[in-house]
């Protein structure tokens, strides 16, 4: 059991799923069941001398106080707690001293409370905190002075209207930031707000009111998800410096134009989501894209676990239209491009593949163009000469 707990707490952050309501404590109990142990109604393993807060459950170094209607953080938390679960309560404020002596805390779950205020010194004792979940609260801004050890921050579904650069200062260990479903506007996002986080790999700012791609993103970024916003254009500076970006999600925006040269800024791109926009033509630069046309690493187009936070209605739409079928093909030297549900009326002979391309070497394992006004019989067969196989080209279904 100790091995299972240790594994749960040290899962690589880059593969962490967007937080869902089941606590990690419950997964531990499930793990007990899978080992053919008799079911238990309450934990019966406590550390010597540890005091478990009233009505909470303490198991090894995990303290679960979720779903109790708590209006404040409990007192007398065991000092060697590594995971504290306070989700689904009625806590309105995080005060200085709420987490005193929790020097070994690695994960703090505060999801689905009513938190609108966090004291500037509230997280000061948490020198080892790696994961902070603040989603589904009433925060208008992210707190300053977050622990420098932090690797993962989830704060979606709040009331955040501004992101200041000072909030992320010194967070050099941060890998994942999720801020979707907030009333955030581009005017409230300070230029270079994320730039100081040298290890940042994943950003999701979906379903907000931003109208442009944030500027000054760190070059360490490998995934950028900006789906469901109000972005209208990708200009030549939008993606500048993102030399490691492999996955770009811009679905469900209002993008009508992609400036020439924009995609050249992201030479390692292997998955591009531009579906459900206002595009009237295939974005320029795909045929000349250096990485798409020459890379030799293996692409598995399946969604990474960190990218499983797509809203249910979009998941259902993807299943019904067959979008997920593109994920089933695995091949070297391939990329996936999603362009369905746009206004593309024609597809040129060199929109995807360069002239004279060696047809024995594939560049794409998937191209989705369905639900566009282009007539599939008007597209020249050689247009897709560099696609892995014809069955992964999706056309038609335009109403």
Secondary structure, DSSP 4 states (H G I P E B T S, - for coil): -HHHHHHHHT--GGGPPPP-SS-HHHHHHHHHHHTTPPP-SS-----TT--PPTT-EEETTEEE--SS--SSPPSS--TT-SEEE--SS---EE-TTTTTT-TT--EEE--SS---EE-TTTTTT-TT--EEE--SS--SSPPSS--TT--EEE--SS----B-GGGGTT-TT--EEE--SS--BGGGB-TTTTTT-TT--EEE--SSB--SPPSS--TT--EEE-TTS---EE-TTTTTT-TT--EEE--SS---EE-TTTGGG-TT--EEE--SS--SSPPTTTTT-HHHHH--SEEE-SPPGGG----HHHHHHHHHHTGGGGGG-EEET-EEEE--SS------TTSSS-TT--TTS--EEEEE--SSS--GGGS-GGGGTTBS-GGGEE-----
